[in-house]
Amino acid sequence: MEIQRRKAKKGIRLAAALLGAGLLLTGCGKGGEPSCTKQGMDAVAALDYDQALTLFQTAREKGEEERLLYRGMGLAYLGKTDYEAAIAYLETALTLGGSRVEDIDFDINYYLATAYFKDGQPEEAVHTYDAILGLKPDETNAYYLRGCVKLSEGDFESAQLDFDTAVAKDPKNYDQMIRIYMVLEEYGYKEAGQVYLENAMKENEKSISDYDMGRICYYMGNYENARNFLERLKTTTDYGAALYLGRTYEALGDYNYAASIYAGYTEYDQTKAEIYNQLGLCRMKMGEYESALTAFQTAMNIENNEMMQTLKFNEIITYEYMGEFKTAAALMNSYLKSYPDDETAKREYQFLQTR
């Protein structure tokens, strides 16, 4: 049994964070009612993919804009891990475009690349990123994601060239550098990943903020320095500072103080799911399972949070630690309907069925 911080698998989040799930998805029906396409996208966001597909079908029957509803169906099938169907609908959505390339074309191509990769077609994913970069050569996220695909195929040198290009085009994008470090570490190239972080500190020494310096030190494993930089910030009101200082104290083994940082921030802001998740993890480490459960469930009630999979999994593991195996098993059964490709969860469910 293992609680989770962020669900991450080989290929590192190829559904790029920059993608606008609400892109061109507004629209109302008669009387100001949301269109079926809009309702379908809301269902996708809520992970109710079957309901989403029903709504998209209704949208088609009502004659709503085909391109948007086919895009939506592609995303729904992507969520259901039916990658062949996702590819078919996303490709259809692309063919429905005009002669002029628009933002939605890039949006669809990003999702299509993800579907290709998930379907075991890395070459097609790379070709899709090539197409994006052919029209938008400064699209740094495409370089990063293409590098991730190449790295997954064992082509370290080509991946590194893409990562280098992404950094060169946006040399102060520390979020991107950290993502590059994380994917390199995942695939066994930790030292190569650290070079990006070291260069970021050296080349931007005079301009880098205490926050960015602190979190880079955190990822470098230099927790004492990370703490020194982050403690200069107001963790009671600064989300990033609270998150990383808390993580730093966790790394130093002081879960009680880390929990106090997270709890202190929640008094100011109750909308950050990751803070509650970290608080729950600390409570778990301290054996305070009821409090951990409360933290995870509070986070799950935050609208539009991007951590629902992690939170649901951690809720299940908490019930396991509490000895409530029937509840855990029922929740895991529901979890696997939303995330059927989670191999860790499948093994955990087998364990639960024996209890």
C-alpha positions in Angstrom: 0.0 0.0 0.0 1.4 3.3 -1.0 -0.1 6.8 -0.6 0.5 9.1 -3.5 1.6 12.6 -3.9 0.9 13.1 -7.6 0.0 10.3 -9.9 2.8 10.1 -12.5 3.4 7.4 -15.0 6.0 6.8 -17.8 5.5 9.6 -20.3 5.0 12.2 -17.6 1.6 14.0 -18.0 1.5 14.1 -21.8 -1.8 15.8 -21.6 -0.1 19.2 -21.5 -1.0 21.6 -18.7 -1.3 24.5 -21.1 -4.3 22.9 -22.9 -7.4 24.9 -22.4 -10.2 22.4 -21.5 -12.7 25.3 -21.9 -11.3 26.4 -25.3 -14.2 27.5 -27.5 -16.6 25.5 -25.4 -19.0 28.2 -24.4 -22.4 28.4 -26.0 -26.0 28.3 -25.0 -29.1 26.7 -26.3 -32.5 28.2 -26.5 -33.5 30.2 -23.5 -29.9 30.6 -22.4 -29.5 26.9 -21.5 -25.9 25.6 -21.9 -25.4 23.7 -25.2 -25.2 19.9 -25.0 -21.6 20.2 -26.1 -20.9 22.5 -23.1 -22.7 20.1 -20.8 -20.7 17.2 -22.3 -17.4 19.0 -21.6 -18.5 19.7 -18.0 -19.1 15.9 -17.7 -15.6 15.2 -19.1 -14.2 17.6 -16.4 -16.2 15.6 -13.8 -14.7 12.3 -15.2 -18.2 11.1 -16.1 -17.2 10.0 -19.6 -20.3 7.9 -20.4 -22.6 10.8 -19.6 -20.4 13.0 -21.7 -20.7 10.8 -24.7 -24.4 10.7 -24.3 -24.5 14.5 -24.3 -22.3 14.7 -27.3 -24.5 12.3 -29.2 -27.5 14.6 -28.3 -25.5 17.6 -29.5 -24.9 15.9 -32.8 -28.7 15.1 -33.1 -29.4 18.8 -32.4 -27.0 20.0 -35.1 -24.5 21.6 -32.8 -21.1 22.5 -34.1 -19.6 19.2 -35.2 -16.0 20.1 -34.7 -16.4 20.9 -31.0 -18.5 17.9 -30.2 -16.1 15.5 -32.0 -13.2 17.1 -30.1 -15.2 16.5 -26.9 -15.9 12.9 -27.9 -12.1 12.4 -28.5 -11.4 13.7 -25.0 -14.1 11.5 -23.4 -12.7 8.4 -25.1 -9.2 9.5 -24.0 -10.5 9.5 -20.5 -12.0 6.1 -21.0 -8.6 4.9 -22.2 -10.1 3.9 -25.5 -7.3 5.4 -27.5 -8.2 4.2 -30.9 -11.6 5.8 -30.6 -10.0 9.0 -29.2 -7.7 9.2 -32.2 -10.5 8.7 -34.7 -12.7 11.5 -33.3 -9.8 13.9 -32.8 -8.6 13.3 -36.3 -12.1 13.9 -37.6 -12.3 17.1 -35.6 -9.1 18.2 -37.4 -10.5 17.5 -40.8 -13.5 19.8 -40.1 -11.3 22.8 -39.8 -11.0 25.5 -42.4 -8.1 26.5 -44.5 -6.8 28.9 -41.8 -5.0 27.3 -38.9 -6.6 28.4 -35.6 -5.8 27.9 -31.9 -8.2 25.0 -31.7 -6.2 23.1 -34.3 -3.1 23.3 -32.0 -5.3 22.3 -29.0 -6.7 19.2 -30.8 -3.2 18.2 -32.0 -1.8 18.3 -28.5 -4.6 15.9 -27.4 -4.1 13.8 -30.5 -0.4 13.4 -29.7 -1.3 12.3 -26.2 -3.7 9.7 -27.6 -1.1 8.4 -30.1 1.4 8.0 -27.3 -1.0 6.3 -25.0 -2.0 4.0 -27.9 1.6 2.8 -28.3 2.3 4.9 -31.4 5.2 7.2 -30.2 6.3 7.9 -33.8 2.9 9.3 -34.6 3.0 11.4 -31.4 6.4 12.8 -32.5 5.1 13.6 -36.0 2.2 15.5 -34.4 4.5 17.6 -32.3 6.6 18.1 -35.5 3.5 19.5 -37.2 2.8 21.8 -34.3 6.4 23.1 -34.3 6.4 23.5 -38.0 3.7 26.2 -37.6 4.7 27.5 -34.1 8.5 27.1 -33.8 8.6 28.8 -30.5 6.1 26.5 -28.8 8.3 25.4 -26.0 5.8 23.0 -24.5 5.8 21.0 -27.8 9.6 20.7 -27.5 9.3 19.5 -23.9 6.6 17.0 -24.7 8.3 15.7 -27.8 11.4 15.2 -25.7 9.3 13.2 -23.2 8.2 10.8 -26.0 11.7 10.4 -27.4 13.0 9.7 -23.9 10.3 7.1 -23.3 11.7 5.3 -26.4 15.3 5.4 -25.1 16.5 8.2 -27.4 18.2 10.3 -24.7 20.3 12.4 -27.1 17.3 13.5 -29.2 15.2 14.1 -26.1 18.0 16.3 -24.6 18.2 18.4 -27.8 14.4 19.1 -27.4 14.8 19.9 -23.7 17.8 22.2 -24.5 15.7 24.0 -27.2 12.8 24.5 -24.8 15.1 26.0 -22.2 16.9 28.2 -24.7 13.6 29.6 -25.9 12.4 30.3 -22.3 15.5 30.5 -20.1 13.6 31.8 -17.0 10.8 29.3 -17.1 11.7 27.4 -13.9 8.5 25.4 -14.0 9.6 23.9 -17.3 13.1 23.2 -16.0 11.7 21.4 -13.0 9.5 19.3 -15.3 12.5 18.4 -17.4 14.4 17.4 -14.3 11.5 15.2 -13.1 11.1 13.3 -16.3 14.9 12.8 -16.7 15.0 11.5 -13.1 12.1 9.2 -13.8 13.9 7.6 -16.7 17.2 7.2 -14.9 19.0 10.3 -16.0 18.9 12.2 -12.7 22.4 13.7 -13.0 21.5 15.1 -16.5 18.4 16.6 -15.0 20.3 18.2 -12.2 22.4 20.0 -14.8 19.4 22.0 -15.9 18.7 23.0 -12.3 22.3 23.9 -11.6 22.5 26.0 -14.8 19.3 27.8 -13.8 20.8 28.9 -10.5 24.1 29.9 -12.0 22.8 31.8 -15.0 20.0 33.6 -13.2 21.7 34.1 -9.8 21.1 37.8 -9.7 17.5 37.7 -10.8 16.1 34.5 -9.5 13.6 34.8 -6.6 13.9 33.2 -3.2 10.9 31.0 -4.1 12.4 29.7 -7.3 15.8 29.2 -5.6 14.2 27.4 -2.8 12.3 25.0 -4.8 15.2 24.3 -7.1 17.3 23.5 -4.0 14.5 21.2 -2.9 14.6 19.2 -6.1 18.4 19.2 -5.9 18.1 17.5 -2.5 19.7 20.5 -0.8 17.0 20.8 1.9 18.8 23.0 4.3 19.3 25.7 1.7 15.8 25.2 0.4 14.5 25.8 3.9 16.6 29.0 4.3 15.3 30.5 1.1 11.6 29.5 1.6 11.5 30.7 5.2 12.0 34.2 4.0 8.5 34.1 2.5 5.1 34.4 4.1 3.9 30.8 4.2 0.7 31.7 5.8 -0.5 33.5 2.7 1.9 32.4 -0.1 0.7 29.2 -1.7 4.0 28.2 -3.4 6.1 29.0 -0.3 3.8 27.0 2.0 3.8 24.0 -0.4 7.5 23.8 -0.9 8.5 24.7 2.7 6.2 22.0 3.9 7.6 19.5 1.5 11.1 20.5 2.6 10.3 19.8 6.2 8.8 16.5 5.1 12.0 15.6 3.4 13.9 16.5 6.6 11.6 14.1 8.5 9.6 16.8 10.5 6.1 15.8 9.5 4.5 17.6 12.5 6.0 21.0 11.5 5.2 20.4 7.9 1.6 19.7 8.8 1.5 22.9 10.8 2.6 24.9 7.7 -0.1 23.3 5.6 -2.8 23.7 8.2 -1.8 27.3 8.7 -2.2 28.1 5.0 -5.6 26.5 4.9 -6.8 29.0 7.4 -6.1 31.7 4.8 -7.1 29.8 1.6 -9.4 26.7 1.3 -9.1 26.3 -2.5 -5.7 24.6 -2.9 -6.2 20.8 -3.2 -2.5 20.0 -3.1 -2.0 21.7 0.2 -4.8 19.5 1.7 -3.2 16.4 0.0 0.2 17.1 1.6 -1.5 17.7 4.9 -3.2 14.4 4.6 0.1 12.7 3.8 1.7 14.1 6.9 -1.3 13.0 9.0 -0.9 9.5 7.6 2.8 9.5 8.4 1.9 10.4 12.0 -0.8 7.7 12.2 -3.6 10.3 12.4 -5.8 8.5 9.9 -9.1 10.3 10.7 -7.5 13.7 10.2 -5.8 12.4 7.0 -9.1 11.3 5.7 -10.7 14.7 6.4 -7.9 16.4 4.6 -8.2 14.3 1.4 -12.0 14.5 1.4 -11.9 18.3 1.9 -9.7 18.6 -1.1 -12.0 16.3 -3.2 -14.8 18.8 -2.6 -12.8 21.7 -4.1 -14.3 22.4 -7.5 -12.2 22.0 -10.7 -9.2 20.6 -8.8 -6.7 18.7 -10.9 -5.8 16.1 -8.3 -8.9 14.1 -8.1 -7.2 10.8 -9.1 -4.5 11.2 -6.5 -7.0 12.2 -3.8 -9.3 9.3 -4.5 -6.4 6.9 -4.4 -5.1 8.3 -1.1 -8.6 8.2 0.4 -8.8 4.5 -0.4 -5.4 3.8 1.1 -6.4 5.7 4.3 -9.4 3.5 4.7 -7.1 0.5 4.3 -4.9 1.8 7.1 -8.0 2.3 9.2 -9.0 -1.4 8.6 -12.1 -0.5 6.7 -11.4 -2.9 3.9 -15.0 -3.2 2.5 -15.2 0.6 2.2 -11.8 0.7 0.5 -12.8 -2.1 -1.9 -16.0 -0.4 -2.9 -14.2 2.9 -3.5 -11.5 1.1 -5.5 -14.0 -0.5 -7.7 -15.5 2.9 -8.5 -12.0 4.4 -8.9 -11.0 1.8 -11.6 -14.1 2.7 -13.6 -12.7 6.2 -13.9 -9.0 5.2 -14.2 -9.0 1.8 -15.8 -5.3 1.9 -16.8 -3.9 2.4 -13.3 -2.0 -0.9 -12.8 -1.1 0.0 -9.2 -4.8 0.4 -8.3 -5.6 -3.0 -10.0 -3.0 -4.8 -7.8 -4.4 -3.0 -4.8 -7.9 -4.0 -5.6 -6.8 -7.7 -5.9 -5.4 -7.3 -2.4 -8.6 -5.7 -1.0 -10.7 -8.5 -2.4 -8.8 -11.0 -0.2 -9.5 -9.1 3.0 
